Amino acid sequence: MAPRVPGPKSEGTAVAASLLGTIIPTAVGIAGHQGALAFYGVFLGPSTGYFYAGNPGRGFGGAVLRFGIATAAALGAVAACGSNWIWSCDNPGLSNTIALTGLGLMAVSAIYDIAGAGNAARHWNEAHAAGPVSIMPRVDVDRRAAGLNVRIAF
């Protein structure tokens, strides 16, 4: 059997992977009280299309950004409550504003990653496109023969 040569990446598949990789694990994780699954959906789900498109660095970058926003918002919301934050909050309005701002920034980051996944696939395709002349090995199992395919583009 001939080795499998990776074909072009689909922009639609990259976007769908990011969208479904966000919605499904988050919804199932929240509904089923599965924190790890919801965590995956919120932080890594929007990056799924980048992993598919062969750009894991950009995918992990988006996940780290969302995690950083969540951490900063949580710490800021707790700090706004004052020293007695466990029992009561001295400034609930500011605390809620910080938490909701963090949630909004995470949503913007997720939407940006989902929308940009198609571009990552297109960039992968451009980087891996065949040149004007390509030569590929060919194996014809029926005839028990080996040869070369030559492609010339004008």
C-alpha positions, 0 to 999 in steps of 0.5 A: 500500500502506498504511503498516504500523502496529506491533501489540502486542508478544508477551510470549512472543516477547520471552522467547523472543528473550532465551532463544534470543538467549542460548543459540544464539549462545553455544553456536555461538560456543563450539563453533565457536571464534567468540569474537565470537558467544559474546561476543554471546550472553553479553552482549547475548543476554539483552537481545534481548527488550528490543530487540524490546519497544522498550526498547533502553536497558534492554537495553543497561543489562543488557549493560553490567552483565554486561560490568562484572561480567565485567571486575571478576571478571577483574581481581579474580581476577588481582589475587588471584594476586599480582604473579607471576600470569602464571607462577603464582598465589599464592592460587588458591583466592581467585582461583577464588572471585572468578572463579566469583562473577563468573560466578554474578552474570553468570548471575543478571543474564542470567536476570533479563533473560530473565525480565523481557523479557515485562514489557517487552513488556507495558509497551510494549503498555500505553504504545501502547494505543489510547484509548477513541476511535481514528480510522485512515485506511483504503484499500480497493484493490479499490474504489479508495476511501479513508476512515476507520475509527472505533473507540469503546470503552466 
